[in-house]
Amino acid sequence: MKHLNFAFVSIIFVGCAHFTETPKVVQFPYAADLLLKVQKEVSRMPASIGSENLAEISPRRIYFSALYHQYLTLGKHLDKKADINFCPQFHHDKIQTDSGLIPQVSLYRPKHVDSEGRNYFPELAFNKDFSLQDYHLVIKSELDTLCEDGVSDNFYKFDNLVTHYAHKRSFHQNPTAMTSVLKIPVFANFYLVKMLETPGLPGLEEKRFIKLTQTHWFENYVAEASQMRNHFIKNKMVRR
């Protein structure tokens, strides 16, 4: 089957989850034309997971470390003090993440931007009804669950991606894959943080989850979208 049906993918992603009250979901915008370009380019490249042996690190640990690092990054922007003091399920990973560099991010919030430009400003997804602060609290809630139980509903989505789709070329070449991965917090947060990073300062280096899932096209998309965003800002094609 050359293309995977998006509805089928969505069902698989949530099939093993233990459902609780569903938190607010933010669907960040993205540029469909740019996505097609990077997916086509990556499809010609050999897959590589880099020098680190990810087989020695469980998907649970990779997921937690990425999510916690993203939580600290957004918390730094919001001037929120880290308030997860104990994490028995991931004690070592938390200590390692706490000792790492945290990048600086900044929201731009343009008021005047055309429909094409909006695709490069994910912060426009937030509003008075659901702010970045609210979003940060949702991440905190999941981290509390992970620290207590070791798993979460969203981790099961991530684990299903690793298990069933990481090595399926038909998935990685399908444009609906972007919508699917953006429903998994570590992907959505990576996209948000990388787009908001202050140029020239230490960036987000927690990329093991991308290597594990073979979603190199996603990383490439975010890198090129970030360049487009900076182009819009530098050339004053958008205004605050």
The 8 nearest C-alpha neighbors of each residue, nearest first, counted from 0:
[[1, 2, 3, 169, 4, 170, 167, 168],
 [0, 2, 169, 3, 170, 168, 173, 172],
 [3, 1, 169, 0, 173, 4, 170, 172],
 [4, 2, 5, 170, 169, 1, 0, 8],
 [3, 5, 7, 6, 8, 2, 175, 9],
 [6, 4, 8, 7, 175, 3, 9, 176],
 [5, 7, 9, 8, 4, 10, 3, 11],
 [6, 8, 10, 4, 5, 9, 11, 3],
 [9, 7, 5, 11, 6, 10, 12, 4],
 [8, 10, 6, 12, 7, 11, 5, 13],
 [11, 9, 7, 13, 8, 12, 14, 6],
 [10, 12, 14, 8, 9, 13, 7, 159],
 [13, 11, 156, 9, 10, 159, 14, 8],
 [14, 12, 16, 10, 11, 156, 15, 9],
 [13, 15, 11, 10, 16, 12, 156, 155],
 [14, 16, 13, 155, 17, 12, 156, 11],
 [17, 15, 152, 13, 14, 155, 18, 156],
 [18, 16, 152, 19, 15, 151, 155, 13],
 [17, 19, 16, 152, 20, 21, 13, 15],
 [18, 20, 21, 17, 152, 22, 16, 151],
 [19, 21, 22, 18, 23, 17, 152, 140],
 [20, 22, 19, 23, 18, 24, 152, 137],
 [23, 21, 24, 20, 137, 19, 140, 134],
 [22, 24, 25, 21, 137, 134, 129, 133],
 [25, 23, 22, 26, 182, 21, 134, 137],
 [24, 26, 27, 23, 124, 125, 134, 182],
 [27, 25, 24, 28, 181, 124, 182, 178],
 [26, 28, 121, 124, 25, 29, 187, 181],
 [29, 27, 118, 121, 26, 30, 119, 117],
 [28, 30, 118, 31, 119, 27, 34, 121],
 [31, 29, 118, 33, 32, 34, 28, 119],
 [30, 32, 34, 33, 29, 35, 174, 36],
 [33, 31, 35, 34, 30, 36, 37, 29],
 [32, 34, 36, 30, 35, 31, 37, 220],
 [33, 35, 31, 36, 37, 32, 38, 220],
 [36, 34, 38, 32, 33, 37, 39, 31],
 [35, 37, 33, 39, 34, 38, 40, 32],
 [36, 38, 40, 39, 34, 35, 216, 220],
 [39, 37, 35, 41, 216, 40, 36, 172],
 [40, 38, 42, 36, 37, 41, 35, 43],
 [39, 41, 37, 38, 42, 43, 36, 44],
 [42, 40, 44, 38, 43, 39, 216, 37],
 [43, 41, 39, 40, 44, 38, 172, 168],
 [44, 42, 41, 40, 45, 39, 38, 46],
 [43, 45, 41, 42, 46, 40, 47, 39],
 [46, 44, 47, 43, 42, 41, 48, 215],
 [45, 47, 44, 48, 213, 215, 41, 42],
 [48, 46, 49, 45, 210, 213, 50, 215],
 [47, 49, 210, 50, 211, 46, 213, 51],
 [48, 50, 47, 51, 210, 52, 53, 207],
 [49, 51, 52, 48, 47, 53, 210, 207],
 [52, 50, 49, 53, 48, 207, 54, 55],
 [53, 51, 54, 55, 50, 56, 49, 48],
 [52, 54, 55, 56, 51, 211, 57, 207],
 [55, 53, 52, 56, 57, 51, 58, 211],
 [54, 56, 53, 52, 57, 51, 58, 60],
 [57, 55, 53, 54, 60, 58, 61, 52],
 [56, 58, 59, 60, 61, 55, 54, 53],
 [59, 57, 61, 60, 62, 56, 158, 208],
 [60, 58, 62, 57, 61, 63, 150, 154],
 [61, 59, 63, 57, 62, 58, 64, 56],
 [60, 62, 58, 64, 59, 63, 208, 65],
 [61, 63, 59, 65, 60, 64, 58, 66],
 [62, 64, 60, 66, 65, 61, 67, 59],
 [65, 63, 67, 61, 66, 62, 60, 68],
 [66, 64, 68, 62, 63, 67, 205, 61],
 [65, 67, 69, 63, 185, 68, 64, 62],
 [66, 68, 70, 64, 69, 65, 63, 71],
 [69, 67, 71, 65, 70, 66, 64, 72],
 [68, 70, 72, 66, 67, 71, 65, 73],
 [69, 71, 67, 68, 73, 72, 74, 66],
 [72, 70, 74, 68, 69, 73, 75, 67],
 [73, 71, 69, 75, 74, 70, 101, 102],
 [72, 74, 76, 75, 70, 71, 69, 77],
 [75, 73, 79, 71, 77, 76, 72, 78],
 [74, 76, 78, 72, 73, 77, 79, 71],
 [75, 77, 73, 74, 78, 104, 72, 103],
 [76, 78, 74, 79, 75, 73, 132, 131],
 [79, 77, 75, 76, 74, 80, 73, 81],
 [80, 78, 74, 77, 75, 81, 76, 82],
 [79, 81, 82, 78, 74, 75, 71, 77],
 [82, 80, 83, 79, 71, 74, 84, 75],
 [81, 83, 84, 80, 79, 139, 85, 71],
 [84, 82, 85, 81, 86, 143, 139, 142],
 [85, 83, 82, 86, 81, 93, 90, 87],
 [86, 84, 83, 87, 90, 146, 93, 82],
 [85, 87, 146, 90, 89, 88, 84, 147],
 [86, 88, 90, 89, 146, 85, 147, 149],
 [87, 89, 146, 149, 86, 90, 147, 148],
 [90, 88, 92, 87, 86, 91, 93, 146],
 [89, 91, 87, 86, 93, 92, 88, 94],
 [92, 90, 94, 93, 89, 95, 96, 88],
 [93, 91, 95, 89, 94, 90, 64, 96],
 [92, 94, 96, 90, 95, 91, 97, 89],
 [95, 93, 97, 91, 92, 96, 98, 90],
 [94, 96, 92, 98, 93, 97, 91, 99],
 [95, 97, 93, 99, 98, 94, 92, 68],
 [96, 98, 94, 95, 99, 93, 68, 100],
 [99, 97, 95, 96, 94, 100, 93, 101],
 [100, 98, 96, 97, 101, 95, 68, 94],
 [99, 101, 102, 98, 201, 97, 96, 202],
 [100, 102, 72, 99, 103, 71, 203, 201],
 [103, 101, 202, 201, 72, 203, 100, 104],
 [102, 104, 196, 197, 101, 76, 105, 200],
 [105, 103, 196, 195, 197, 76, 102, 192],
 [104, 106, 195, 196, 107, 197, 103, 76],
 [107, 105, 108, 195, 122, 104, 120, 196],
 [106, 108, 109, 105, 239, 122, 120, 195],
 [109, 107, 106, 239, 123, 110, 122, 120],
 [110, 108, 239, 238, 111, 107, 237, 112],
 [111, 109, 239, 238, 112, 108, 237, 123],
 [110, 112, 238, 237, 109, 113, 239, 236],
 [113, 111, 237, 116, 117, 110, 109, 114],
 [112, 114, 116, 115, 117, 111, 237, 236],
 [113, 115, 117, 116, 112, 118, 119, 111],
 [116, 114, 113, 117, 118, 30, 112, 119],
 [115, 117, 113, 118, 114, 112, 119, 231],
 [118, 116, 114, 119, 120, 115, 112, 113],
 [117, 119, 29, 28, 116, 30, 120, 115],
 [120, 118, 228, 117, 116, 121, 224, 29],
 [119, 121, 117, 122, 118, 123, 228, 116],
 [122, 120, 123, 27, 124, 28, 119, 191],
 [121, 123, 124, 120, 125, 108, 106, 191],
 [124, 122, 121, 125, 120, 108, 126, 117],
 [125, 123, 122, 121, 27, 126, 25, 26],
 [126, 124, 130, 123, 122, 129, 131, 127],
 [125, 127, 130, 129, 128, 124, 123, 131],
 [126, 128, 129, 130, 125, 131, 133, 132],
 [129, 127, 126, 130, 125, 133, 131, 23],
 [130, 128, 126, 127, 125, 133, 131, 134],
 [131, 129, 125, 133, 132, 126, 127, 134],
 [130, 132, 134, 133, 135, 125, 129, 122],
 [133, 131, 135, 130, 134, 136, 77, 129],
 [134, 132, 130, 136, 131, 135, 129, 137],
 [133, 135, 131, 137, 132, 136, 130, 138],
 [134, 136, 132, 138, 133, 137, 131, 139],
 [135, 137, 139, 133, 138, 134, 140, 132],
 [138, 136, 140, 134, 139, 135, 133, 141],
 [137, 139, 135, 141, 136, 140, 142, 134],
 [140, 138, 136, 142, 137, 141, 143, 135],
 [139, 141, 137, 143, 138, 142, 136, 144],
 [140, 142, 144, 138, 143, 139, 145, 137],
 [141, 143, 145, 139, 144, 140, 146, 138],
 [144, 142, 146, 140, 141, 145, 139, 147],
 [145, 143, 141, 147, 142, 146, 148, 151],
 [146, 144, 149, 142, 150, 148, 147, 143],
 [147, 145, 86, 88, 143, 144, 149, 148],
 [146, 148, 144, 145, 149, 143, 88, 87],
 [149, 147, 145, 150, 144, 146, 88, 151],
 [148, 150, 145, 88, 146, 147, 144, 151],
 [151, 149, 145, 148, 154, 144, 152, 59],
 [152, 150, 154, 153, 145, 144, 155, 141],
 [151, 153, 16, 155, 154, 17, 156, 18],
 [154, 152, 156, 155, 151, 183, 157, 184],
 [153, 155, 157, 151, 156, 152, 150, 158],
 [156, 154, 158, 153, 152, 157, 16, 159],
 [157, 155, 12, 153, 159, 154, 158, 13],
 [158, 156, 154, 160, 155, 159, 161, 153],
 [157, 159, 155, 161, 160, 156, 154, 162],
 [160, 158, 162, 156, 161, 157, 163, 12],
 [159, 161, 164, 157, 158, 163, 162, 165],
 [162, 160, 158, 165, 212, 159, 163, 164],
 [161, 163, 159, 160, 158, 164, 165, 166],
 [162, 164, 160, 159, 161, 165, 166, 167],
 [165, 163, 167, 160, 166, 161, 162, 170],
 [166, 164, 212, 161, 213, 167, 160, 163],
 [165, 167, 164, 168, 213, 163, 212, 161],
 [168, 166, 164, 169, 170, 165, 171, 163],
 [167, 169, 171, 170, 172, 166, 42, 165],
 [170, 168, 172, 167, 2, 1, 171, 173],
 [169, 171, 173, 168, 172, 167, 3, 176],
 [170, 172, 168, 173, 169, 176, 167, 214],
 [173, 171, 169, 170, 38, 168, 174, 42],
 [172, 174, 170, 175, 171, 176, 169, 2],
 [175, 173, 176, 177, 172, 35, 34, 31],
 [176, 174, 177, 178, 173, 5, 179, 170],
 [175, 177, 179, 174, 178, 173, 180, 170],
 [178, 176, 175, 179, 180, 174, 181, 217],
 [177, 179, 181, 175, 176, 180, 182, 174],
 [178, 180, 176, 177, 181, 182, 175, 9],
 [179, 181, 182, 183, 177, 178, 186, 176],
 [182, 180, 187, 183, 178, 179, 186, 177],
 [183, 181, 180, 179, 184, 178, 187, 26],
 [182, 184, 181, 180, 186, 185, 153, 187],
 [185, 183, 187, 186, 188, 182, 181, 153],
 [184, 186, 188, 66, 187, 183, 189, 65],
 [187, 185, 189, 184, 188, 181, 183, 180],
 [186, 188, 181, 184, 190, 189, 185, 191],
 [187, 189, 191, 185, 190, 186, 184, 192],
 [188, 190, 186, 192, 191, 187, 193, 185],
 [189, 191, 187, 188, 193, 192, 221, 194],
 [190, 192, 188, 194, 189, 193, 121, 187],
 [193, 191, 195, 189, 194, 190, 188, 196],
 [194, 192, 196, 195, 190, 191, 189, 203],
 [193, 195, 225, 191, 192, 196, 190, 221],
 [196, 194, 104, 192, 105, 193, 106, 191],
 [197, 195, 104, 193, 194, 103, 192, 198],
 [196, 198, 104, 103, 200, 199, 195, 105],
 [199, 197, 200, 196, 201, 202, 195, 103],
 [198, 200, 197, 201, 202, 196, 103, 102],
 [199, 201, 198, 197, 202, 102, 103, 196],
 [202, 200, 102, 199, 203, 100, 101, 103],
 [203, 201, 102, 204, 200, 196, 193, 101],
 [202, 204, 205, 102, 193, 201, 101, 192],
 [203, 205, 206, 202, 201, 207, 100, 65],
 [204, 206, 65, 203, 207, 68, 208, 64],
 [207, 205, 209, 208, 204, 210, 65, 203],
 [206, 208, 210, 209, 205, 211, 61, 53],
 [207, 209, 211, 206, 210, 61, 212, 62],
 [210, 208, 212, 214, 206, 207, 211, 213],
 [209, 211, 48, 213, 207, 208, 212, 206],
 [210, 212, 208, 209, 213, 207, 161, 48],
 [211, 213, 165, 161, 209, 214, 210, 208],
 [214, 212, 210, 165, 215, 211, 209, 166],
 [215, 213, 209, 216, 217, 212, 210, 218],
 [216, 214, 218, 217, 213, 219, 209, 210],
 [215, 217, 219, 214, 38, 218, 41, 37],
 [218, 216, 220, 215, 214, 219, 221, 177],
 [217, 219, 215, 221, 220, 216, 222, 214],
 [220, 218, 216, 222, 217, 221, 215, 223],
 [219, 221, 217, 223, 218, 222, 224, 37],
 [220, 222, 224, 218, 219, 223, 225, 190],
 [223, 221, 219, 225, 220, 224, 218, 226],
 [224, 222, 226, 220, 225, 221, 219, 227],
 [225, 223, 227, 221, 226, 222, 220, 228],
 [226, 224, 228, 194, 222, 223, 227, 221],
 [227, 225, 223, 229, 224, 228, 230, 222],
 [226, 228, 230, 224, 225, 229, 231, 223],
 [227, 229, 225, 231, 119, 230, 226, 224],
 [228, 230, 232, 226, 231, 227, 233, 225],
 [231, 229, 227, 233, 228, 232, 234, 226],
 [232, 230, 236, 228, 229, 234, 233, 235],
 [231, 233, 235, 229, 230, 234, 237, 236],
 [234, 232, 230, 235, 231, 229, 236, 228],
 [233, 235, 236, 231, 232, 230, 237, 229],
 [236, 234, 232, 237, 233, 231, 238, 230],
 [235, 237, 231, 234, 232, 238, 112, 233],
 [238, 236, 112, 235, 111, 109, 232, 231],
 [239, 237, 109, 111, 110, 235, 236, 112],
 [238, 109, 110, 108, 107, 237, 111, 112]]
